[in-house]
Amino acid sequence: MLEDVNSNNFTLAKKGADDLEHQWDTAEPKLRNLDGTTWTKIDGTIDVALAAVRSSNPNAAKCKSALNHSLNLINGANK
């Protein structure tokens, strides 16, 4: 999704957002049980990223920032 945002292809980025949301919702029970606090933080950043990408007039800089923030939190949780 970030690659699509970087290339200003918001049609594909929005498809990526749909895919991410579906995968996240499917994995929620397992992930939430691993660490509910971390899950809640990550879920919040994903919600912001999805909203930015799905905006009727998406701002590339805002989308990149939201996606990178979420990725950084996910990567930090995986250390």
DSSP file (Angstrom, degrees, kcal/mol; ACC not computed):
  #  RESIDUE AA STRUCTURE BP1 BP2  ACC     N-H-->O    O-->H-N    N-H-->O    O-->H-N    TCO  KAPPA ALPHA  PHI   PSI    X-CA   Y-CA   Z-CA
    1    1 A M     >        0   0    0      0, 0.0     4,-2.3     0, 0.0     5,-0.2   0.000 360.0 360.0 360.0 -40.6    0.0    0.0    0.0
    2    2 A L  H  >  +     0   0    0      1,-0.2     4,-2.9     2,-0.2     5,-0.2   0.896 360.0  53.1 -63.9 -39.4    2.9    2.4    0.8
    3    3 A E  H  > S+     0   0    0      1,-0.2     4,-1.5     2,-0.2    -1,-0.2   0.907 109.3  49.3 -61.0 -40.9    4.4    1.7   -2.6
    4    4 A D  H  4>S+     0   0    0      2,-0.2     5,-3.2     1,-0.2    -2,-0.2   0.894 111.7  48.1 -66.0 -39.9    1.2    2.6   -4.2
    5    5 A V  H ><5S+     0   0    0     -4,-2.3     3,-1.9     3,-0.2    -2,-0.2   0.927 108.7  54.6 -64.5 -44.0    0.9    5.8   -2.2
    6    6 A N  H 3<5S+     0   0    0     -4,-2.9    -1,-0.2     1,-0.3    -2,-0.2   0.818 112.2  43.5 -60.2 -30.3    4.5    6.7   -3.1
    7    7 A S  T 3<5S-     0   0    0     -4,-1.5    -1,-0.3    -5,-0.2    -2,-0.2   0.274 115.0-118.1 -97.1  11.4    3.7    6.3   -6.8
    8    8 A N  T < 5 +     0   0    0     -3,-1.9     2,-1.1     1,-0.2    -3,-0.2   0.784  67.4 142.4  57.9  30.9    0.4    8.3   -6.3
    9    9 A N     >< +     0   0    0     -5,-3.2     4,-2.0    -6,-0.2    -1,-0.2  -0.712  16.0 166.1 -99.7  81.7   -1.7    5.2   -7.4
   10   10 A F  H  >  +     0   0    0     -2,-1.1     4,-2.1     1,-0.2    -1,-0.2   0.676  67.9  65.7 -76.4 -16.7   -4.5    5.7   -5.0
   11   11 A T  H  > S+     0   0    0      2,-0.2     4,-1.5     1,-0.2    -1,-0.2   0.953 110.6  36.8 -64.6 -48.7   -6.8    3.2   -6.8
   12   12 A L  H  > S+     0   0    0      2,-0.2     4,-2.6     1,-0.2    -2,-0.2   0.859 114.2  57.0 -70.8 -35.0   -4.4    0.4   -5.9
   13   13 A A  H  X S+     0   0    0     -4,-2.0     4,-2.1     1,-0.2    -1,-0.2   0.904 106.6  49.4 -62.4 -40.4   -3.7    1.9   -2.5
   14   14 A K  H  X S+     0   0    0     -4,-2.1     4,-2.0     2,-0.2    -1,-0.2   0.870 110.1  50.7 -67.2 -36.2   -7.4    1.8   -1.7
   15   15 A K  H  X S+     0   0    0     -4,-1.5     4,-2.4     2,-0.2    -2,-0.2   0.910 109.7  51.1 -64.4 -41.2   -7.5   -1.8   -2.8
   16   16 A G  H  X S+     0   0    0     -4,-2.6     4,-2.9     1,-0.2    -2,-0.2   0.871 107.2  53.7 -62.0 -37.0   -4.5   -2.4   -0.5
   17   17 A A  H  X S+     0   0    0     -4,-2.1     4,-2.6     2,-0.2    -1,-0.2   0.912 108.8  48.5 -63.5 -42.7   -6.5   -0.8    2.3
   18   18 A D  H  X S+     0   0    0     -4,-2.0     4,-2.2     2,-0.2    -2,-0.2   0.922 113.1  47.8 -62.6 -43.6   -9.4   -3.1    1.8
   19   19 A D  H  X S+     0   0    0     -4,-2.4     4,-2.6     2,-0.2     5,-0.2   0.926 112.5  48.7 -63.0 -45.6   -7.1   -6.1    1.7
   20   20 A L  H  X S+     0   0    0     -4,-2.9     4,-3.0     1,-0.2     5,-0.2   0.928 110.7  50.3 -60.8 -46.0   -5.3   -5.0    4.9
   21   21 A E  H  X S+     0   0    0     -4,-2.6     4,-2.6     1,-0.2    -1,-0.2   0.917 111.7  48.0 -60.7 -43.0   -8.5   -4.4    6.7
   22   22 A H  H  X S+     0   0    0     -4,-2.2     4,-2.2     2,-0.2    -1,-0.2   0.941 114.9  44.7 -62.9 -47.5   -9.8   -7.8    5.8
   23   23 A Q  H  X S+     0   0    0     -4,-2.6     4,-2.1     2,-0.2    -2,-0.2   0.900 114.1  49.8 -64.2 -40.8   -6.6   -9.5    6.9
   24   24 A W  H  X S+     0   0    0     -4,-3.0     4,-1.0    -5,-0.2    -1,-0.2   0.922 111.5  48.1 -64.1 -44.9   -6.4   -7.5   10.1
   25   25 A D  H  < S+     0   0    0     -4,-2.6     3,-0.3    -5,-0.2    -1,-0.2   0.883 112.0  50.1 -64.0 -38.0  -10.0   -8.3   11.0
   26   26 A T  H  < S+     0   0    0     -4,-2.2     4,-0.3     1,-0.2    -1,-0.2   0.883 116.0  41.4 -66.6 -39.2   -9.5  -12.0   10.3
   27   27 A A  H  X S+     0   0    0     -4,-2.1     4,-2.6     1,-0.2     3,-0.4   0.542  87.9 100.3 -85.7  -7.8   -6.3  -12.1   12.4
   28   28 A E  H  X S+     0   0    0     -4,-1.0     4,-3.1    -3,-0.3     5,-0.3   0.871  77.0  51.3 -51.0 -50.5   -7.8  -10.0   15.2
   29   29 A P  H  > S+     0   0    0      0, 0.0     4,-1.3     0, 0.0    -1,-0.2   0.913 115.9  41.5 -58.3 -42.0   -8.7  -12.7   17.7
   30   30 A K  H  > S+     0   0    0     -3,-0.4     4,-0.9    -4,-0.3    -2,-0.2   0.930 118.5  44.9 -69.4 -45.8   -5.2  -14.3   17.6
   31   31 A L  H >X S+     0   0    0     -4,-2.6     4,-1.4     1,-0.2     3,-0.6   0.899 110.1  54.0 -67.7 -41.1   -3.3  -11.0   17.6
   32   32 A R  H 3< S+     0   0    0     -4,-3.1    -1,-0.2    -5,-0.3    -2,-0.2   0.868 105.9  54.1 -62.3 -36.3   -5.4   -9.4   20.4
   33   33 A N  H 3< S+     0   0    0     -4,-1.3    -1,-0.2    -5,-0.3     3,-0.2   0.774 101.8  59.4 -70.1 -25.4   -4.7  -12.4   22.6
   34   34 A L  H << S-     0   0    0     -4,-0.9    -1,-0.2    -3,-0.6    -2,-0.2   0.926 135.0 -16.0 -68.9 -44.4   -0.9  -12.1   22.2
   35   35 A D     X  -     0   0    0     -4,-1.4     4,-2.8     1,-0.1    -1,-0.2  -0.602  60.8-169.6-164.6  93.3   -0.8   -8.6   23.6
   36   36 A G  H  > S+     0   0    0     -3,-0.2     4,-2.2     1,-0.2     5,-0.1   0.837  87.6  51.6 -59.5 -37.6   -4.0   -6.6   23.9
   37   37 A T  H  > S+     0   0    0      2,-0.2     4,-1.8     1,-0.2    -1,-0.2   0.942 113.8  42.7 -66.7 -47.7   -2.4   -3.3   24.7
   38   38 A T  H  > S+     0   0    0      1,-0.2     4,-2.7     2,-0.2     5,-0.2   0.906 112.4  55.1 -65.3 -40.5    0.0   -3.4   21.7
   39   39 A W  H  X S+     0   0    0     -4,-2.8     4,-3.2     1,-0.2    -1,-0.2   0.924 106.6  51.0 -57.6 -44.9   -2.9   -4.6   19.5
   40   40 A T  H  X S+     0   0    0     -4,-2.2     4,-1.9     2,-0.2    -1,-0.2   0.900 110.9  48.1 -61.8 -41.8   -5.0   -1.7   20.5
   41   41 A K  H  X S+     0   0    0     -4,-1.8     4,-1.8     2,-0.2    -1,-0.2   0.939 115.0  44.7 -63.6 -46.9   -2.2    0.8   19.7
   42   42 A I  H  X S+     0   0    0     -4,-2.7     4,-2.4     1,-0.2    -2,-0.2   0.917 110.4  54.9 -64.7 -42.6   -1.5   -0.8   16.3
   43   43 A D  H  X S+     0   0    0     -4,-3.2     4,-2.3    -5,-0.2    -1,-0.2   0.891 106.6  52.1 -57.6 -40.5   -5.2   -1.0   15.5
   44   44 A G  H  X S+     0   0    0     -4,-1.9     4,-1.8    -5,-0.2    -1,-0.2   0.898 110.0  47.4 -63.5 -41.0   -5.6    2.7   16.1
   45   45 A T  H  X S+     0   0    0     -4,-1.8     4,-2.2     1,-0.2    25,-0.2   0.864 110.8  52.1 -70.6 -33.5   -2.7    3.5   13.7
   46   46 A I  H  X S+     0   0    0     -4,-2.4     4,-3.0     2,-0.2     5,-0.2   0.910 106.9  53.4 -67.1 -40.4   -4.1    1.2   11.1
   47   47 A D  H  X S+     0   0    0     -4,-2.3     4,-2.2     1,-0.2    -2,-0.2   0.907 110.1  47.7 -58.8 -42.0   -7.5    2.9   11.4
   48   48 A V  H  X S+     0   0    0     -4,-1.8     4,-2.3     2,-0.2    -1,-0.2   0.917 113.0  48.2 -65.4 -43.4   -5.8    6.3   10.8
   49   49 A A  H  X S+     0   0    0     -4,-2.2     4,-2.4    17,-0.3     5,-0.2   0.920 111.6  49.4 -64.3 -44.0   -3.9    4.9    7.8
   50   50 A L  H  X S+     0   0    0     -4,-3.0     4,-2.5     1,-0.2    -1,-0.2   0.921 111.6  49.0 -61.4 -43.6   -7.0    3.4    6.2
   51   51 A A  H  X S+     0   0    0     -4,-2.2     4,-0.6    -5,-0.2    -1,-0.2   0.897 111.0  50.4 -63.4 -40.2   -8.9    6.6    6.6
   52   52 A A  H >< S+     0   0    0     -4,-2.3     3,-0.7     1,-0.2     7,-0.3   0.933 114.4  43.1 -64.1 -45.3   -6.1    8.6    5.1
   53   53 A V  H 3< S+     0   0    0     -4,-2.4    -2,-0.2     1,-0.2    -1,-0.2   0.869 115.5  48.9 -68.9 -36.5   -5.8    6.3    2.0
   54   54 A R  H 3< S+     0   0    0     -4,-2.5    -1,-0.2    -5,-0.2    -2,-0.2   0.467  82.2 126.8 -84.6  -0.8   -9.6    6.0    1.6
   55   55 A S  S << S-     0   0    0     -3,-0.7    -3,-0.1    -4,-0.6    -4,-0.0  -0.176  72.3-120.1 -54.3 149.1  -10.2    9.8    1.8
   56   56 A S  S    S+     0   0    0      1,-0.3    -1,-0.1     2,-0.0    -3,-0.0   0.775 113.7  24.1 -64.7 -24.6  -12.2   11.2   -1.1
   57   57 A N  S    S-     0   0    0     -5,-0.1    -1,-0.3     2,-0.0    -2,-0.1  -0.621  93.4-155.8-137.3  76.3   -9.2   13.4   -1.8
   58   58 A P        -     0   0    0      0, 0.0     2,-0.6     0, 0.0    -5,-0.1  -0.235   7.4-141.5 -63.3 138.7   -6.2   11.6   -0.3
   59   59 A N     >  -     0   0    0     -7,-0.3     4,-2.6     1,-0.2     5,-0.2  -0.892   7.0-149.6 -98.8 116.8   -3.1   13.6    0.6
   60   60 A A  H  > S+     0   0    0     -2,-0.6     4,-2.8     1,-0.2     5,-0.2   0.882  95.6  50.1 -56.7 -43.5    0.0   11.6   -0.2
   61   61 A A  H  > S+     0   0    0      1,-0.2     4,-2.4     2,-0.2    -1,-0.2   0.910 112.3  47.1 -64.1 -42.1    2.1   13.1    2.6
   62   62 A K  H  > S+     0   0    0      2,-0.2     4,-2.5     1,-0.2    -2,-0.2   0.905 113.3  49.2 -65.6 -41.2   -0.6   12.4    5.2
   63   63 A C  H  X S+     0   0    0     -4,-2.6     4,-2.8     2,-0.2     5,-0.2   0.936 111.7  48.3 -63.3 -46.8   -1.0    8.8    3.9
   64   64 A K  H  X S+     0   0    0     -4,-2.8     4,-2.8    -5,-0.2     5,-0.2   0.921 112.4  49.1 -59.7 -45.0    2.8    8.2    4.0
   65   65 A S  H  X S+     0   0    0     -4,-2.4     4,-2.3    -5,-0.2    -1,-0.2   0.928 113.1  46.1 -61.4 -46.1    3.0    9.6    7.5
   66   66 A A  H  X S+     0   0    0     -4,-2.5     4,-2.0     2,-0.2   -17,-0.3   0.907 115.1  46.6 -65.0 -42.5    0.1    7.5    8.7
   67   67 A L  H  X S+     0   0    0     -4,-2.8     4,-2.8     2,-0.2    -2,-0.2   0.923 113.3  48.1 -66.7 -44.2    1.4    4.3    7.1
   68   68 A N  H  X S+     0   0    0     -4,-2.8     4,-2.7    -5,-0.2    -2,-0.2   0.885 109.9  53.0 -64.7 -37.9    5.0    4.8    8.3
   69   69 A H  H  X S+     0   0    0     -4,-2.3     4,-2.0    -5,-0.2    -1,-0.2   0.932 112.2  45.2 -61.8 -45.1    3.7    5.5   11.8
   70   70 A S  H  X S+     0   0    0     -4,-2.0     4,-2.5   -25,-0.2    -2,-0.2   0.929 113.2  49.7 -64.8 -45.3    1.8    2.2   11.8
   71   71 A L  H  X S+     0   0    0     -4,-2.8     4,-3.1     1,-0.2     5,-0.2   0.899 109.4  52.1 -60.5 -41.3    4.7    0.3   10.3
   72   72 A N  H  X S+     0   0    0     -4,-2.7     4,-2.3     2,-0.2    -1,-0.2   0.902 110.7  47.6 -62.9 -40.5    7.1    1.7   12.9
   73   73 A L  H  X S+     0   0    0     -4,-2.0     4,-1.8     2,-0.2    -2,-0.2   0.914 113.8  47.4 -66.9 -42.3    4.8    0.6   15.7
   74   74 A I  H  X S+     0   0    0     -4,-2.5     4,-1.1     2,-0.2    -2,-0.2   0.941 113.5  47.5 -63.2 -47.6    4.3   -2.9   14.2
   75   75 A N  H  < S+     0   0    0     -4,-3.1     3,-0.3     1,-0.2    -2,-0.2   0.882 110.9  51.9 -62.9 -38.6    8.1   -3.3   13.6
   76   76 A G  H >< S+     0   0    0     -4,-2.3     3,-1.0    -5,-0.2    -1,-0.2   0.859 107.6  52.3 -64.8 -35.5    8.8   -2.1   17.2
   77   77 A A  H 3< S+     0   0    0     -4,-1.8    -1,-0.2     1,-0.2    -2,-0.2   0.735 104.2  58.3 -72.7 -21.1    6.3   -4.6   18.6
   78   78 A N  T 3<        0   0    0     -4,-1.1    -1,-0.2    -3,-0.3    -2,-0.2   0.405 360.0 360.0 -89.7   3.1    8.1   -7.4   16.7
   79   79 A K    <         0   0    0     -3,-1.0    -1,-0.2    -4,-0.2    -2,-0.1   0.476 360.0 360.0 -82.6 360.0   11.5   -6.8   18.3
